[in-house]
Amino acid sequence: MMPLQDFPSSAHIEIHVQAEAFKPGDELDRWCALSAGAGAVASFVGLVRDLNLGDPVSSLHLEHYPGMTEKALHSICEQACSRWLVSSLSVIHRFGDLLPTEPIVMVMASSAHRGDAFAACEFVMDYLKTQAPFWKREQTHSGPRWVEARETDAKAAARWEKQP
Amino acid sequence: MITVRYFASLREALGKDTDQFSYDDTLQTVGAVLEYCRAQSSLHAETLASTKPMRAALNQTLAALEARVTDGDEIAFFPPVTGG
């Protein structure tokens, strides 16, 4: 759908940057209870890959920039809330040591309209991928390696640039 | 005094996460600070070479090389991010 332009937003925003594991089902239950009047909740969960570039990944270390991470995620959520009718928006992102298939990131958006909730989730993920200061270091059978940024992620974020 | 922080592969290659420099008016932009960092050692020059994809932040917000630096600021250099 076409993004709506620059709503003044009083949306509720929650950012959780944490080393602890989380359970997406529990988080979604909590968010639905919190958003009971909203009408719709869309969510996205990202899982740690067990295979990357053809190599099995045995573990993942996620470095981040404490302080900037929270600031960047909050700014991304504020942008989403100014573009779509979203009543509340949450990002949970882990750092530290993770195992393959563990949840690494979760975005939840509440809205009266499913289109706005879906769009806000997708926008937050696309911007998070290119703007939030996290760096993945994979452990593979041939040793550790830093994951390189992907051109497809930059393209995914660029498509949200506002039309003049 | 300004603080320069390094993350991920840059931090690892340099073997440290922070440099601190006295501020003077030759360090007025993020780009000038980057040049100053490159001049610290051959390891800095190699690690922070312009041929490598790199991002910068000024006071914990992504910034362009032209962004204005003042005394007390925190600048960071790091590779393109790979979260999510």
gemmi code that builds the backbone of each chain (N, CA, C; Angstrom):
import gemmi

chains = {
    "A": [
        ("MET", (0.841, -1.210, 0.000), (0.000, 0.000, 0.000), (0.865, 1.245, 0.000)),
        ("MET", (0.300, 2.334, -0.421), (1.051, 3.595, -0.430), (1.192, 4.119, 0.995)),
        ("PRO", (2.382, 4.540, 1.379), (2.517, 5.092, 2.721), (1.787, 6.424, 2.829)),
        ("LEU", (1.159, 6.612, 3.959), (0.546, 7.917, 4.235), (1.644, 8.831, 4.750)),
        ("GLN", (1.461, 10.081, 4.599), (2.546, 11.020, 4.876), (2.442, 11.678, 6.246)),
        ("ASP", (3.476, 11.506, 7.029), (3.730, 12.351, 8.196), (2.562, 12.577, 9.145)),
        ("PHE", (2.053, 11.489, 9.709), (1.093, 11.640, 10.787), (1.767, 12.193, 12.025)),
        ("PRO", (1.138, 13.104, 12.738), (1.647, 13.378, 14.077), (1.373, 12.118, 14.891)),
        ("SER", (2.349, 11.619, 15.580), (2.182, 10.313, 16.189), (2.291, 10.359, 17.708)),
        ("SER", (1.366, 9.679, 18.369), (1.489, 9.512, 19.816), (1.574, 8.024, 20.114)),
        ("ALA", (2.124, 7.304, 19.170), (2.186, 5.847, 19.280), (3.064, 5.424, 20.453)),
        ("HIS", (2.730, 4.260, 20.993), (3.524, 3.649, 22.060), (4.644, 2.855, 21.400)),
        ("ILE", (5.880, 3.167, 21.762), (7.034, 2.476, 21.169), (7.813, 1.762, 22.260)),
        ("GLU", (8.136, 0.487, 22.027), (8.957, -0.286, 22.974), (10.163, -0.860, 22.252)),
        ("ILE", (11.338, -0.612, 22.806), (12.569, -1.149, 22.242), (13.237, -2.026, 23.301)),
        ("HIS", (13.523, -3.260, 22.951), (14.237, -4.152, 23.877), (15.474, -4.703, 23.179)),
        ("VAL", (16.641, -4.255, 23.621), (17.904, -4.791, 23.106), (18.476, -5.633, 24.230)),
        ("GLN", (18.573, -6.941, 24.033), (18.834, -7.826, 25.166), (19.677, -9.032, 24.794)),
        ("ALA", (20.443, -9.516, 25.778), (21.222, -10.745, 25.583), (20.338, -11.973, 25.786)),
        ("GLU", (19.294, -11.819, 26.592), (18.459, -12.951, 26.965), (17.636, -13.445, 25.777)),
        ("ALA", (17.405, -14.746, 25.748), (16.513, -15.333, 24.747), (15.086, -14.871, 25.022)),
        ("PHE", (14.262, -14.889, 23.980), (12.843, -14.576, 24.182), (11.997, -15.593, 23.433)),
        ("LYS", (10.720, -15.686, 23.863), (9.792, -16.613, 23.217), (8.787, -15.803, 22.416)),
        ("PRO", (8.830, -15.921, 21.095), (7.943, -15.106, 20.259), (6.462, -15.257, 20.625)),
        ("GLY", (6.034, -16.475, 20.965), (4.631, -16.690, 21.320), (4.228, -15.894, 22.552)),
        ("ASP", (5.113, -15.915, 23.553), (4.825, -15.166, 24.781), (4.783, -13.670, 24.498)),
        ("GLU", (5.729, -13.221, 23.678), (5.784, -11.791, 23.361), (4.525, -11.354, 22.606)),
        ("LEU", (4.098, -12.211, 21.669), (2.910, -11.869, 20.887), (1.660, -11.855, 21.766)),
        ("ASP", (1.564, -12.798, 22.700), (0.433, -12.809, 23.638), (0.386, -11.508, 24.428)),
        ("ARG", (1.559, -11.120, 24.938), (1.637, -9.898, 25.742), (1.249, -8.683, 24.902)),
        ("TRP", (1.710, -8.669, 23.656), (1.455, -7.516, 22.783), (-0.025, -7.437, 22.394)),
        ("CYS", (-0.628, -8.591, 22.147), (-2.058, -8.603, 21.806), (-2.890, -8.110, 22.986)),
        ("ALA", (-2.502, -8.492, 24.203), (-3.227, -8.036, 25.393), (-3.091, -6.522, 25.536)),
        ("LEU", (-1.905, -6.037, 25.273), (-1.628, -4.597, 25.376), (-2.369, -3.817, 24.303)),
        ("SER", (-2.592, -4.457, 23.144), (-3.171, -3.777, 21.981), (-4.630, -4.156, 21.775)),
        ("ALA", (-5.289, -4.582, 22.832), (-6.623, -5.171, 22.692), (-7.579, -4.305, 21.880)),
        ("GLY", (-7.447, -2.980, 22.006), (-8.384, -2.110, 21.293), (-7.961, -1.766, 19.877)),
        ("ALA", (-6.789, -2.215, 19.477), (-6.223, -1.731, 18.208), (-6.927, -2.310, 16.981)),
        ("GLY", (-7.318, -3.568, 17.042), (-7.964, -4.199, 15.894), (-7.068, -5.156, 15.147)),
        ("ALA", (-5.797, -4.836, 15.041), (-4.892, -5.711, 14.278), (-3.478, -5.647, 14.840)),
        ("VAL", (-2.821, -6.791, 14.818), (-1.398, -6.854, 15.172), (-0.683, -7.649, 14.080)),
        ("ALA", (0.362, -7.073, 13.522), (1.228, -7.815, 12.587), (2.565, -8.023, 13.273)),
        ("SER", (3.194, -9.176, 13.011), (4.492, -9.430, 13.640), (5.436, -10.103, 12.657)),
        ("PHE", (6.722, -9.925, 12.927), (7.761, -10.591, 12.152), (8.784, -11.151, 13.131)),
        ("VAL", (9.229, -12.381, 12.900), (10.280, -12.977, 13.725), (11.421, -13.415, 12.816)),
        ("GLY", (12.620, -12.974, 13.134), (13.813, -13.420, 12.414), (14.540, -14.462, 13.238)),
        ("LEU", (14.995, -15.550, 12.575), (15.690, -16.643, 13.259), (17.139, -16.714, 12.789)),
        ("VAL", (18.009, -17.150, 13.679), (19.415, -17.315, 13.307), (19.527, -18.426, 12.259)),
        ("ARG", (20.255, -18.135, 11.192), (20.430, -19.131, 10.127), (21.286, -20.302, 10.618)),
        ("ASP", (20.957, -21.512, 10.133), (21.828, -22.652, 10.448), (22.752, -22.955, 9.273)),
        ("LEU", (22.526, -22.240, 8.153), (23.341, -22.426, 6.956), (23.466, -21.055, 6.310)),
        ("ASN", (24.695, -20.615, 6.017), (24.867, -19.333, 5.346), (25.981, -19.445, 4.305)),
        ("LEU", (25.709, -18.985, 3.101), (26.679, -19.060, 2.002), (27.184, -20.499, 1.830)),
        ("GLY", (26.296, -21.459, 2.068), (26.632, -22.855, 1.840), (27.324, -23.558, 2.989)),
        ("ASP", (27.655, -22.809, 4.058), (28.371, -23.427, 5.182), (27.456, -23.554, 6.398)),
        ("PRO", (27.540, -24.706, 7.094), (26.792, -24.822, 8.346), (27.342, -23.826, 9.363)),
        ("VAL", (26.434, -23.160, 10.071), (26.817, -22.184, 11.098), (26.582, -22.828, 12.456)),
        ("SER", (27.635, -22.904, 13.286), (27.470, -23.581, 14.574), (27.037, -22.606, 15.671)),
        ("SER", (27.437, -21.338, 15.555), (26.943, -20.330, 16.497), (27.145, -18.952, 15.894)),
        ("LEU", (26.510, -17.985, 16.529), (26.555, -16.616, 16.024), (26.835, -15.679, 17.182)),
        ("HIS", (27.795, -14.760, 16.978), (27.995, -13.710, 17.973), (27.542, -12.396, 17.357)),
        ("LEU", (26.728, -11.676, 18.107), (26.176, -10.431, 17.603), (26.717, -9.278, 18.441)),
        ("GLU", (27.545, -8.469, 17.784), (28.079, -7.273, 18.446), (27.140, -6.099, 18.173)),
        ("HIS", (27.066, -5.155, 19.105), (26.273, -3.957, 18.817), (26.921, -2.746, 19.473)),
        ("TYR", (26.315, -1.606, 19.300), (26.851, -0.332, 19.784), (25.876, 0.186, 20.836)),
        ("PRO", (26.100, -0.213, 22.099), (25.141, 0.157, 23.148), (24.909, 1.662, 23.146)),
        ("GLY", (23.679, 2.041, 23.278), (23.332, 3.463, 23.235), (22.855, 3.837, 21.848)),
        ("MET", (23.721, 3.684, 20.863), (23.300, 3.998, 19.487), (22.247, 3.008, 19.005)),
        ("THR", (22.384, 1.755, 19.405), (21.421, 0.739, 18.955), (19.995, 1.133, 19.340)),
        ("GLU", (19.823, 1.452, 20.612), (18.489, 1.817, 21.105), (17.990, 3.087, 20.409)),
        ("LYS", (18.910, 4.046, 20.262), (18.558, 5.323, 19.624), (18.123, 5.110, 18.172)),
        ("ALA", (18.871, 4.278, 17.451), (18.567, 4.012, 16.040), (17.227, 3.288, 15.900)),
        ("LEU", (17.002, 2.288, 16.760), (15.743, 1.528, 16.665), (14.553, 2.424, 16.996)),
        ("HIS", (14.727, 3.286, 17.988), (13.642, 4.196, 18.352), (13.336, 5.153, 17.206)),
        ("SER", (14.374, 5.661, 16.580), (14.197, 6.586, 15.457), (13.486, 5.893, 14.289)),
        ("ILE", (13.844, 4.654, 14.016), (13.201, 3.892, 12.936), (11.713, 3.702, 13.249)),
        ("CYS", (11.415, 3.371, 14.510), (10.013, 3.188, 14.903), (9.235, 4.501, 14.799)),
        ("GLU", (9.866, 5.592, 15.185), (9.189, 6.896, 15.077), (8.880, 7.227, 13.617)),
        ("GLN", (9.824, 6.908, 12.744), (9.570, 7.150, 11.314), (8.385, 6.314, 10.837)),
        ("ALA", (8.346, 5.057, 11.265), (7.234, 4.180, 10.855), (5.902, 4.742, 11.354)),
        ("CYS", (5.908, 5.224, 12.604), (4.660, 5.736, 13.193), (4.223, 7.044, 12.552)),
        ("SER", (5.158, 7.763, 11.939), (4.772, 9.001, 11.272), (4.272, 8.733, 9.855)),
        ("ARG", (4.531, 7.525, 9.364), (4.126, 7.214, 7.981), (2.872, 6.359, 7.896)),
        ("TRP", (2.614, 5.564, 8.942), (1.426, 4.719, 8.929), (0.655, 4.898, 10.227)),
        ("LEU", (-0.627, 4.542, 10.169), (-1.474, 4.659, 11.354), (-1.218, 3.467, 12.267)),
        ("VAL", (-0.244, 3.631, 13.131), (0.154, 2.556, 14.038), (-0.020, 3.052, 15.460)),
        ("SER", (-0.696, 2.267, 16.283), (-0.931, 2.725, 17.661), (0.185, 2.281, 18.599)),
        ("SER", (0.823, 1.162, 18.287), (1.982, 0.767, 19.083), (2.902, -0.118, 18.254)),
        ("LEU", (4.171, -0.026, 18.589), (5.197, -0.667, 17.774), (6.322, -1.113, 18.687)),
        ("SER", (6.782, -2.357, 18.506), (7.834, -2.876, 19.369), (8.914, -3.584, 18.566)),
        ("VAL", (10.156, -3.409, 19.003), (11.271, -4.170, 18.438), (11.989, -4.865, 19.588)),
        ("ILE", (12.191, -6.165, 19.443), (13.043, -6.924, 20.363), (14.226, -7.404, 19.526)),
        ("HIS", (15.439, -7.142, 19.973), (16.611, -7.595, 19.217), (17.640, -8.118, 20.202)),
        ("ARG", (18.161, -9.293, 19.922), (19.178, -9.861, 20.811), (20.581, -9.449, 20.397)),
        ("PHE", (21.502, -9.552, 21.347), (22.921, -9.427, 21.037), (23.653, -10.501, 21.820)),
        ("GLY", (24.971, -10.626, 21.597), (25.745, -11.646, 22.301), (25.754, -12.953, 21.530)),
        ("ASP", (25.780, -14.065, 22.259), (25.933, -15.378, 21.628), (24.586, -16.043, 21.402)),
        ("LEU", (24.368, -16.462, 20.164), (23.115, -17.115, 19.787), (23.407, -18.419, 19.054)),
        ("LEU", (22.437, -19.314, 19.113), (22.550, -20.595, 18.415), (21.637, -20.592, 17.191)),
        ("PRO", (21.986, -21.391, 16.172), (21.139, -21.483, 14.984), (19.694, -21.801, 15.356)),
        ("THR", (18.800, -21.210, 14.635), (17.336, -21.339, 14.751), (16.744, -20.555, 15.921)),
        ("GLU", (17.565, -19.965, 16.786), (17.001, -19.135, 17.865), (16.433, -17.844, 17.288)),
        ("PRO", (15.344, -17.339, 17.892), (14.842, -16.023, 17.475), (15.882, -14.952, 17.776)),
        ("ILE", (16.134, -14.092, 16.793), (17.116, -13.027, 16.968), (16.442, -11.659, 17.001)),
        ("VAL", (15.350, -11.516, 16.248), (14.665, -10.219, 16.190), (13.163, -10.458, 16.069)),
        ("MET", (12.388, -9.541, 16.673), (10.931, -9.607, 16.538), (10.395, -8.188, 16.462)),
        ("VAL", (9.499, -7.965, 15.516), (8.830, -6.668, 15.375), (7.336, -6.919, 15.492)),
        ("MET", (6.647, -6.072, 16.265), (5.195, -6.182, 16.395), (4.585, -4.799, 16.221)),
        ("ALA", (3.582, -4.721, 15.350), (2.927, -3.442, 15.083), (1.426, -3.599, 15.281)),
        ("SER", (0.838, -2.668, 16.017), (-0.606, -2.674, 16.251), (-1.235, -1.513, 15.503)),
        ("SER", (-2.396, -1.807, 14.899), (-3.054, -0.772, 14.121), (-4.524, -1.119, 13.973)),
        ("ALA", (-5.331, -0.127, 13.616), (-6.726, -0.399, 13.287), (-6.828, -1.052, 11.911)),
        ("HIS", (-5.750, -0.965, 11.125), (-5.787, -1.452, 9.745), (-4.641, -2.409, 9.486)),
        ("ARG", (-4.939, -3.570, 8.944), (-3.867, -4.549, 8.750), (-2.797, -4.048, 7.788)),
        ("GLY", (-3.205, -3.286, 6.773), (-2.227, -2.786, 5.799), (-1.167, -1.938, 6.468)),
        ("ASP", (-1.583, -1.078, 7.380), (-0.625, -0.229, 8.094), (0.269, -1.067, 9.001)),
        ("ALA", (-0.309, -2.085, 9.640), (0.480, -2.929, 10.545), (1.535, -3.723, 9.758)),
        ("PHE", (1.120, -4.299, 8.622), (2.079, -5.036, 7.777), (3.188, -4.112, 7.279)),
        ("ALA", (2.785, -2.949, 6.764), (3.770, -2.023, 6.179), (4.758, -1.549, 7.239)),
        ("ALA", (4.257, -1.234, 8.431), (5.146, -0.746, 9.488), (6.168, -1.813, 9.867)),
        ("CYS", (5.728, -3.060, 9.976), (6.646, -4.172, 10.300), (7.739, -4.294, 9.246)),
        ("GLU", (7.318, -4.252, 7.997), (8.277, -4.447, 6.910), (9.273, -3.291, 6.838)),
        ("PHE", (8.754, -2.081, 7.008), (9.615, -0.885, 7.006), (10.645, -0.959, 8.134)),
        ("VAL", (10.193, -1.328, 9.332), (11.115, -1.395, 10.474), (12.209, -2.430, 10.201)),
        ("MET", (11.842, -3.591, 9.666), (12.857, -4.604, 9.379), (13.844, -4.136, 8.308)),
        ("ASP", (13.328, -3.521, 7.251), (14.215, -3.072, 6.172), (15.184, -1.993, 6.657)),
        ("TYR", (14.691, -1.076, 7.469), (15.566, -0.008, 7.965), (16.532, -0.530, 9.025)),
        ("LEU", (16.032, -1.419, 9.864), (16.890, -2.028, 10.891), (18.092, -2.720, 10.248)),
        ("LYS", (17.845, -3.396, 9.135), (18.909, -4.147, 8.455), (20.030, -3.250, 7.944)),
        ("THR", (19.716, -1.999, 7.657), (20.733, -1.118, 7.073), (21.164, 0.014, 8.003)),
        ("GLN", (20.446, 0.224, 9.117), (20.751, 1.390, 9.955), (21.032, 1.087, 11.428)),
        ("ALA", (20.581, -0.052, 11.923), (20.819, -0.341, 13.347), (22.201, -0.983, 13.500)),
        ("PRO", (23.014, -0.479, 14.451), (24.411, -0.925, 14.542), (24.597, -2.281, 15.218)),
        ("PHE", (24.316, -3.312, 14.438), (24.585, -4.706, 14.842), (25.531, -5.310, 13.805)),
        ("TRP", (26.401, -6.210, 14.281), (27.305, -6.913, 13.364), (27.343, -8.385, 13.744)),
        ("LYS", (27.126, -9.244, 12.742), (27.100, -10.691, 12.994), (28.468, -11.308, 12.716)),
        ("ARG", (28.867, -12.179, 13.622), (30.094, -12.951, 13.434), (29.723, -14.418, 13.578)),
        ("GLU", (29.840, -15.143, 12.452), (29.432, -16.549, 12.431), (30.606, -17.449, 12.757)),
        ("GLN", (30.292, -18.520, 13.470), (31.280, -19.571, 13.700), (30.963, -20.698, 12.722)),
        ("THR", (31.919, -21.020, 11.838), (31.720, -22.121, 10.892), (32.857, -23.125, 11.070)),
        ("HIS", (32.778, -24.233, 10.336), (33.812, -25.275, 10.486), (35.195, -24.758, 10.110)),
        ("SER", (35.238, -23.697, 9.280), (36.553, -23.151, 8.901), (36.920, -21.930, 9.735)),
        ("GLY", (36.231, -21.743, 10.857), (36.581, -20.652, 11.760), (35.543, -19.543, 11.744)),
        ("PRO", (35.801, -18.492, 12.546), (34.829, -17.399, 12.602), (34.946, -16.468, 11.397)),
        ("ARG", (33.832, -15.875, 11.030), (33.881, -14.882, 9.940), (32.798, -13.820, 10.185)),
        ("TRP", (33.133, -12.571, 9.850), (32.155, -11.489, 9.930), (31.219, -11.593, 8.739)),
        ("VAL", (29.937, -11.482, 8.999), (28.950, -11.517, 7.919), (29.014, -10.181, 7.182)),
        ("GLU", (29.006, -10.232, 5.868), (29.064, -8.996, 5.088), (27.666, -8.504, 4.744)),
        ("ALA", (27.550, -7.167, 4.703), (26.263, -6.564, 4.360), (25.873, -6.960, 2.941)),
        ("ARG", (24.562, -7.078, 2.716), (24.083, -7.523, 1.405), (23.429, -6.375, 0.649)),
        ("GLU", (23.738, -6.351, -0.623), (23.192, -5.307, -1.501), (21.661, -5.356, -1.518)),
        ("THR", (21.108, -6.566, -1.399), (19.649, -6.694, -1.440), (19.000, -5.989, -0.253)),
        ("ASP", (19.708, -5.939, 0.886), (19.159, -5.234, 2.051), (19.125, -3.733, 1.805)),
        ("ALA", (20.163, -3.208, 1.185), (20.191, -1.770, 0.870), (19.066, -1.423, -0.103)),
        ("LYS", (18.845, -2.318, -1.065), (17.770, -2.073, -2.043), (16.401, -2.121, -1.377)),
        ("ALA", (16.244, -3.066, -0.439), (14.958, -3.192, 0.255), (14.655, -1.929, 1.047)),
        ("ALA", (15.681, -1.348, 1.667), (15.464, -0.126, 2.441), (15.210, 1.061, 1.517)),
        ("ALA", (15.911, 1.084, 0.393), (15.819, 2.239, -0.519), (14.418, 2.385, -1.109)),
        ("ARG", (13.684, 1.278, -1.224), (12.368, 1.396, -1.867), (11.374, 2.151, -1.003)),
        ("TRP", (11.709, 2.378, 0.287), (10.814, 3.144, 1.166), (11.090, 4.644, 1.111)),
        ("GLU", (12.147, 5.036, 0.393), (12.445, 6.471, 0.315), (11.208, 7.182, -0.203)),
        ("LYS", (10.903, 8.303, 0.427), (9.689, 9.032, 0.047), (9.812, 9.578, -1.368)),
        ("GLN", (8.713, 9.495, -2.091), (8.672, 10.100, -3.420), (8.636, 11.618, -3.252)),
        ("PRO", (9.334, 12.376, -4.124), (9.300, 13.831, -4.020), (7.915, 14.377, -4.328)),
    ],
    "B": [
        ("MET", (38.626, 17.222, 23.918), (38.856, 15.795, 23.697), (37.708, 15.210, 22.868)),
        ("ILE", (38.063, 14.413, 21.871), (37.037, 13.648, 21.163), (37.350, 12.165, 21.308)),
        ("THR", (36.295, 11.367, 21.275), (36.440, 9.918, 21.411), (36.082, 9.268, 20.081)),
        ("VAL", (36.938, 8.375, 19.620), (36.661, 7.631, 18.397), (36.501, 6.162, 18.765)),
        ("ARG", (35.389, 5.582, 18.380), (35.127, 4.186, 18.709), (35.098, 3.346, 17.436)),
        ("TYR", (35.582, 2.109, 17.575), (35.632, 1.175, 16.442), (34.828, -0.067, 16.800)),
        ("PHE", (34.154, -0.614, 15.803), (33.337, -1.795, 16.059), (33.623, -2.911, 15.052)),
        ("ALA", (33.252, -4.114, 15.484), (33.252, -5.313, 14.635), (34.629, -5.560, 14.012)),
        ("SER", (34.692, -5.771, 12.695), (35.967, -6.156, 12.071), (37.023, -5.057, 12.226)),
        ("LEU", (36.606, -3.799, 12.314), (37.585, -2.711, 12.495), (38.201, -2.786, 13.896)),
        ("ARG", (37.367, -2.985, 14.896), (37.842, -3.128, 16.277), (38.799, -4.310, 16.387)),
        ("GLU", (38.403, -5.412, 15.763), (39.212, -6.627, 15.828), (40.578, -6.415, 15.155)),
        ("ALA", (40.570, -5.782, 13.976), (41.821, -5.575, 13.242), (42.746, -4.608, 13.986)),
        ("LEU", (42.160, -3.592, 14.614), (42.977, -2.596, 15.328), (43.433, -3.107, 16.691)),
        ("GLY", (42.729, -4.113, 17.218), (43.062, -4.634, 18.534), (42.662, -3.693, 19.651)),
        ("LYS", (41.780, -2.742, 19.364), (41.263, -1.850, 20.409), (39.941, -1.254, 19.948)),
        ("ASP", (39.168, -0.766, 20.914), (37.845, -0.257, 20.552), (37.735, 1.262, 20.628)),
        ("THR", (38.789, 1.931, 21.099), (38.675, 3.380, 21.321), (40.007, 4.089, 21.082)),
        ("ASP", (39.940, 5.273, 20.498), (41.055, 6.229, 20.508), (40.508, 7.536, 21.053)),
        ("GLN", (41.355, 8.267, 21.773), (40.942, 9.605, 22.220), (41.977, 10.612, 21.750)),
        ("PHE", (41.492, 11.726, 21.238), (42.378, 12.772, 20.718), (41.983, 14.118, 21.300)),
        ("SER", (42.978, 14.977, 21.492), (42.663, 16.360, 21.847), (41.996, 17.007, 20.645)),
        ("TYR", (40.966, 17.770, 20.908), (40.261, 18.423, 19.806), (41.008, 19.682, 19.383)),
        ("ASP", (41.146, 19.838, 18.078), (41.572, 21.159, 17.595), (40.846, 21.424, 16.277)),
        ("ASP", (41.024, 22.607, 15.729), (40.162, 22.991, 14.604), (40.569, 22.361, 13.266)),
        ("THR", (41.526, 21.413, 13.303), (41.749, 20.616, 12.092), (40.821, 19.391, 12.073)),
        ("LEU", (40.064, 19.205, 13.145), (39.196, 18.014, 13.265), (37.715, 18.400, 13.221)),
        ("GLN", (37.369, 19.301, 12.327), (36.013, 19.861, 12.347), (34.957, 19.013, 11.635)),
        ("THR", (35.388, 17.991, 10.912), (34.395, 17.118, 10.268), (34.724, 15.647, 10.557)),
        ("VAL", (33.747, 14.793, 10.366), (33.953, 13.353, 10.548), (35.053, 12.866, 9.595)),
        ("GLY", (35.059, 13.401, 8.380), (36.076, 13.020, 7.402), (37.475, 13.403, 7.850)),
        ("ALA", (37.611, 14.581, 8.473), (38.910, 15.026, 8.976), (39.374, 14.128, 10.126)),
        ("VAL", (38.433, 13.715, 10.960), (38.764, 12.805, 12.069), (39.225, 11.461, 11.512)),
        ("LEU", (38.558, 10.991, 10.457), (38.945, 9.720, 9.833), (40.374, 9.809, 9.283)),
        ("GLU", (40.690, 10.901, 8.615), (42.052, 11.095, 8.095), (43.070, 11.088, 9.242)),
        ("TYR", (42.718, 11.748, 10.317), (43.596, 11.810, 11.483), (43.823, 10.408, 12.068)),
        ("CYS", (42.752, 9.620, 12.119), (42.863, 8.241, 12.618), (43.775, 7.408, 11.715)),
        ("ARG", (43.603, 7.563, 10.397), (44.434, 6.806, 9.448), (45.906, 7.110, 9.647)),
        ("ALA", (46.218, 8.314, 10.093), (47.617, 8.733, 10.243), (48.250, 8.249, 11.552)),
        ("GLN", (47.453, 7.567, 12.392), (47.978, 7.150, 13.699), (49.029, 6.045, 13.602)),
        ("SER", (48.835, 5.136, 12.664), (49.775, 4.015, 12.520), (49.511, 3.344, 11.175)),
        ("SER", (50.442, 2.499, 10.762), (50.221, 1.797, 9.490), (49.036, 0.835, 9.614)),
        ("LEU", (48.843, 0.310, 10.823), (47.692, -0.572, 11.059), (46.379, 0.213, 10.918)),
        ("HIS", (46.338, 1.421, 11.490), (45.155, 2.281, 11.322), (44.923, 2.572, 9.836)),
        ("ALA", (46.003, 2.926, 9.130), (45.875, 3.287, 7.708), (45.302, 2.123, 6.906)),
        ("GLU", (45.783, 0.922, 7.225), (45.329, -0.264, 6.500), (43.882, -0.612, 6.860)),
        ("THR", (43.593, -0.579, 8.152), (42.259, -0.974, 8.628), (41.177, 0.007, 8.175)),
        ("LEU", (41.527, 1.286, 8.164), (40.533, 2.319, 7.849), (40.674, 2.819, 6.405)),
        ("ALA", (41.269, 1.989, 5.545), (41.512, 2.398, 4.155), (40.207, 2.752, 3.443)),
        ("SER", (40.315, 3.705, 2.551), (39.108, 4.203, 1.863), (38.529, 3.164, 0.902)),
        ("THR", (39.299, 2.121, 0.604), (38.803, 1.090, -0.307), (37.801, 0.153, 0.367)),
        ("LYS", (37.727, 0.221, 1.709), (36.819, -0.679, 2.419), (35.480, 0.007, 2.683)),
        ("PRO", (34.386, -0.762, 2.537), (33.092, -0.162, 2.860), (33.038, 0.172, 4.351)),
        ("MET", (32.665, 1.393, 4.680), (32.676, 1.823, 6.077), (31.527, 2.801, 6.317)),
        ("ARG", (31.033, 2.798, 7.543), (30.013, 3.760, 7.938), (30.552, 4.546, 9.117)),
        ("ALA", (29.987, 5.725, 9.333), (30.403, 6.559, 10.455), (29.185, 7.002, 11.246)),
        ("ALA", (29.402, 7.209, 12.533), (28.350, 7.785, 13.369), (28.951, 8.953, 14.143)),
        ("LEU", (28.122, 9.966, 14.378), (28.517, 11.109, 15.191), (27.524, 11.200, 16.346)),
        ("ASN", (28.035, 11.106, 17.553), (27.186, 11.110, 18.746), (26.035, 10.115, 18.623)),
        ("GLN", (26.391, 8.916, 18.154), (25.488, 7.770, 18.102), (24.344, 7.919, 17.104)),
        ("THR", (24.591, 8.697, 16.036), (23.666, 8.764, 14.912), (24.489, 8.634, 13.635)),
        ("LEU", (24.001, 7.844, 12.672), (24.735, 7.707, 11.397), (25.024, 9.087, 10.828)),
        ("ALA", (26.244, 9.272, 10.320), (26.644, 10.603, 9.861), (27.449, 10.510, 8.579)),
        ("ALA", (27.388, 11.569, 7.784), (28.208, 11.677, 6.573), (29.588, 12.207, 6.951)),
        ("LEU", (30.543, 12.057, 6.044), (31.902, 12.539, 6.299), (31.947, 14.056, 6.462)),
        ("GLU", (30.947, 14.732, 5.934), (30.912, 16.200, 6.023), (30.344, 16.678, 7.356)),
        ("ALA", (29.803, 15.779, 8.167), (29.137, 16.193, 9.410), (30.118, 16.926, 10.330)),
        ("ARG", (29.617, 17.940, 10.999), (30.422, 18.853, 11.803), (30.750, 18.253, 13.171)),
        ("VAL", (32.013, 18.260, 13.528), (32.470, 17.717, 14.811), (32.863, 18.863, 15.737)),
        ("THR", (32.459, 18.770, 16.992), (32.894, 19.758, 17.985), (33.509, 19.034, 19.177)),
        ("ASP", (34.172, 19.810, 20.024), (34.876, 19.242, 21.179), (33.908, 18.448, 22.047)),
        ("GLY", (34.328, 17.267, 22.487), (33.488, 16.436, 23.341), (32.681, 15.391, 22.575)),
        ("ASP", (32.720, 15.461, 21.257), (31.897, 14.541, 20.458), (32.434, 13.108, 20.482)),
        ("GLU", (31.525, 12.177, 20.219), (31.883, 10.761, 20.048), (31.660, 10.389, 18.592)),
        ("ILE", (32.732, 9.955, 17.943), (32.667, 9.534, 16.547), (32.878, 8.018, 16.528)),
        ("ALA", (32.215, 7.335, 15.626), (32.434, 5.891, 15.517), (32.596, 5.506, 14.065)),
        ("PHE", (33.471, 4.530, 13.823), (33.646, 3.953, 12.482), (33.389, 2.460, 12.555)),
        ("PHE", (32.680, 1.955, 11.555), (32.351, 0.529, 11.572), (31.984, 0.062, 10.160)),
        ("PRO", (32.005, -1.249, 9.937), (31.586, -1.767, 8.631), (30.064, -1.643, 8.494)),
        ("PRO", (29.550, -1.774, 7.271), (28.095, -1.774, 7.088), (27.427, -2.782, 8.032)),
        ("VAL", (26.283, -2.416, 8.562), (25.663, -3.203, 9.631), (25.001, -4.473, 9.089)),
        ("THR", (24.882, -5.480, 9.947), (24.347, -6.782, 9.505), (23.408, -7.401, 10.547)),
        ("GLY", (22.594, -6.555, 11.183), (21.657, -7.079, 12.180), (20.413, -7.682, 11.536)),
        ("GLY", (19.456, -7.997, 12.396), (18.160, -8.500, 11.946), (18.172, -9.989, 11.676)),
    ],
}
model = gemmi.Model(1)
for chain_id, residues in chains.items():
    chain = gemmi.Chain(chain_id)
    for i, (resn, *xyz) in enumerate(residues, 1):
        res = gemmi.Residue()
        res.name, res.seqid = resn, gemmi.SeqId(i, " ")
        for name, pos in zip(("N", "CA", "C"), xyz):
            atom = gemmi.Atom()
            atom.name, atom.element = name, gemmi.Element(name[0])
            atom.pos, atom.b_iso = gemmi.Position(*pos), 0.0
            res.add_atom(atom)
        chain.add_residue(res)
    model.add_chain(chain)
structure = gemmi.Structure()
structure.add_model(model)
structure.setup_entities()
